[in-house]
Amino acid sequence: MKNAFLFLFVLLSFYGCGQNKSKIQYQQEGMIFELEYEHSECSYEILVNDIPVITHFGLGERSGLTVDINQYILRSGKQSITIRLYPSKKGENTFEKSLLNSSFVKIKISKNKAPMSLLDQLNFKDKGINFNWNILTYQTPKLEKEVPYAEFKTSFEVDPKDINWKITGWEESQNLKNDPNIRKEVNAFYEDFKKTLETGDQSKYVSMLQNSIYEEAASTPWDKNALSQITKNMTAYANEKRSFIYPCKNAELKFYGDGKVVTLVCMDTLTFGYSPLISKSEKSMLPKSHTFYLHKPKGSDKLEIIR
């Protein structure tokens, strides 16, 4: 599940999902793989191993932002990256007709030893010990003409010694593209998720995120000292009843992960490219988009959140 509170979900799981606690192989130290990104004159999606990591269809530019991508790396070896460019938004309800010659997305993939405090970093620098490695820098080529869409692919390698986690992700999940009931099931899941947040049902909320929580926790080095306050913050959030705004009249199914992962994307111009579930609470008027990706595990007939 991709949102600002995902790291909080991960840490909450150590307390809130007791049934998984014994299964999680705590990574007290290891590598964090990070994707840094920026863009100009475009909307875009950045996918790692065919799962969206960053989606931007809004106004404004983003420069130098970073996201952790460990949970999208299921095994060592070649990792694929797909960058899809779309026209930029020029107003609340309008998009440009095409991409421009100046449209681009630039990414940088790096790996870092973690967890590492500022003091640790200073000590490593004093001793000449490296703790950050650049793996890939890539910028989409200059477009020769104005087009409505462009797609580019690149990749990077992950050394087996840098993978100290084992997660299944969507690798063994069922292919959903030919499932005749998939739209009905996805709609029902979204409606259930919406009701869960509207009623502030904390236990069900965490339960619905359980697999995503587990896999990020299992793949991410973490600091025990941070758990107490973060868990307190997340518990308060899960109890907070939310109301939904910007109702989406036209949402489409989007498949990822070679057809094994599905999500709903709004096609209305106001919230185009984002989740049809956007909420706010009484404590905060800032809209929050609830984006998640569903799969059916091998042998299961139920959709679950995997990212």
N, C-alpha and C positions, 0 to 999 in steps of 0.2 A: 504494500500500500504506500503510495507516494503522497506525503504531506509533511507539513512542518512538525507534526507531533510524532512522527514515526519512531525516532530514537527514544522518545518517552514510552511508546508502546513496548518497545523491546525490553527496556529495563523493568517496566511494570510486570512483565511476564514472569520474572523471577519470583515475584511475590503472588501475583494474581492467578497464575496458571500452575498450580502445584503439581498437577498430573504430568506436566512436561519437565518439571525441574530436574528430575533425575536423568533425563535424556540429553539435556543440553551439555555439550562439552565446552565448558567455559574457556574462552581464549583470553587468558590474562595478558598475553603479549603476542604480537604477530605483525602482519602487514595490513595496512589499510590502503586499498586502491582508490584513488580519487580521480574524478573527471572534472576538470575546470573548463568553463565554456563562456563564450561571448558571441554576439551576433551584430549584424547591421542590416537594416532595410529588408527584414523578412520575418515571417512567422516560421516555426520549425518544430520538428521532433528529433530527438536523439535517442536511438535505440542501442542497447548493448545486448548481444545475443538474441535479437529480435523481440526484446521487451522494452517499452518506453521508459526512459530514465528521466528525461526532461521534455516537457511540452510547453510551448509558448505561442499563444495566439492573441496576445493582448497588446496594449499600447506601450510604447517606451522601449528602451534598450536595456540589455543586461550585459554587464561586463565584469569578468573576473570572478564569477560565482562558482562554487565548488560543491560537488555531491559525492558521497561515498558510494562505491559500486560493488563492494564485496559480495552482497547478496545476489548479484546478477552473474557472478562467476561460479558456475557449478562444477567445473573441473579445470585442470591445468591445460596448457596448450593454447591454441589459437582462439581468440575472442573476437567476434565480429562487431563492427559498429556501422550503423546505418544512419545517415543524416538526411532528413527530408525537408526541403525548403518550400514554403508557400508564400504568397503575397502578404505583405505586412498590413496591419490594421491601421486605418487612417482616421477612424471616428468610432463612436460607441457602437454603431451598427453597420459600418462599412469597411470593406477591405479594398486595397489597391487591386487593379485588374491583373497585374503580372509582377513577377520578380524584376529587379533591376540589374544592370551590369555590376552595380556596387553591392548587391546582396551577397552575404556570406555568413557562415558559421565557422568559428574556430574552436577547436578543442585541444586540451592537453591531458594526457593520462600520466599519472605518477603513482609511485608506491612509497609508503612511509612506514617506518617502524612505529608501533603504537601499543598501548597508550604511552604518551611521552609528554611530560610537563615542559614548561618553558625552561626550567632549571636544567632538566635532562638535556634539552637541545643545546643549551649554552655549554654544558659540560662536554657533550659530544663534539661541538665545534672546536672547543679548546684543545681537545685531544686529536682533532683531525679525523674523527670517525664520521662516515657518511650515514645519514638516516633518512635521506630523501633521494629518490632516483626518478628521473624523467624517462618514461617509456615510449611515449608517442606525442608528437605535436602535428596537428593536421588542420588545414584550412581548406574549405571547399573552393574549387577553382573558380576563377572569374567567369561569369556567364557571358557567352558571346552574343546572345540576343535576349530580349525580354520574353520570358516564358511563364506560364501559370504554375509550373511545378518542376522541381529538380530533385534528384536523389543521388547520393554519393555513398560509397562504401569504403571502409578501411578496416584495419584490424590491428591487434597487438597480441603479444605472447605473454603467457603467465608461466613462470618456472614452477615445476612441481614442489620445490622446496619452500615456495612462498604460500602454498595452500595448506593450512593446518586445520581446515574445516571440511565437513562432509554434509552437504545438503542435496536434496533431490530436486527441489524446485518443480518445474513443469516437465522435466526430462522424460518421465515415465507416465505422464498424464494422457488422457484420452483425446483424440482429435475431435473437436467440437463442430467443425465446419459443416459436416453432413448430418448433424443431429437435428431432426425435424422439429424437436420441441425446445431447442435452445433459446429462442427469443422469449418464449413464455416463461421459461425457468429463470432467465436473467432478469426479466421484468419483476418477477416475484421476489428475487433476492434483493433487488434494489429497493423495493417497497418495504421489505422486512427490515433492511438496514435503516431506512428512513424512519420507520416507526420506533426502532430501537433508540435512535438519537432524540426523537421527539419526546419520548417518555423518560429519558435519562437512565436507561437500564444498563448500569455499569457492567454487571457480570456477563450479560449477553453480548454487549459491545466488545468486551475483551475476548470472549469466546469466539466471536465471528472473525476476529483478527488473529486467532491463536497460531495458525500455521505460519502466517507471515511473521508474527512475533518470534516464533521459535527459530525460523531460518535466518533472520537477521541477527538474532542473539547468538546463534551457533557460528556465524561467520564473521563476527565483529569483535576485535579485542576491546575490552571495556575495563573501567575503573570502578571497583566496588565502592569507593568512597563517595561516588556520585549518586548512588542508588537512593538513599533516603529522601533527599529533597525532591529529586525528579519523580519518584513514585508518588509523593504527596501531591505534586502538581498535576500528575496525570490522573490520579484518583478524583481530584476536584473537577477536571475537565470531563471525565466520563460521566459524572453525576449531573452535569450541567445540561438541562433540557434545551434543545435547539429547535428553532423554527426555520422552515425552508423558504427560500426566496428565488426569484427568477425561474419560475416553472418552465421546464423545457417541453415544448410542444412536439419537437421533432428530434428524436434521438436514434442513432444508428448503432448497430453492432459493429465492433472492430475486432478483428482476430489478430493475435500475435503468437509468438513462440511456435511457429510452424503450424498454426491452427489449433494449438492446445490451450491457448489462453484467450479469454474474451473480456471485453468491457463495453460499456455504453458511452457514446460520445454525442454531445449535443450539437445539432446542426443549425440551431437558431443563430442569427448573426450576433446577437448580444453576447452569448456565451459559447460561441462556436469553438469547437475543438476541446472543450472541457467536459467534465462530468455533469450529468443532468441534476446531480444533487449538490446544491450550494446552500449553505445555512449560515445563520447568525444566532447569537444568544443574547439574553438580556444584559449580560455583563460586557459584551463586546459587540459593537455594530459592524466590525470588520468581517466581510463575507469570507467564508471558508469553503473551498471546493473539495468534495470527498471523492477522490479518485482511487479506484482499486481495480485489481485484475483478478479474474476468476478462472478456475480450472476444475476439472473432475479428476481426482486421483485414480490411479489404476484400481479397478474393482469396485469403484464407488458410483452411485447414481445421483450424488448430490454435488452441487457447486460449492466451492470454498474459495476464500480469498487467499491467493498465493503471493501477491505483491500489492 
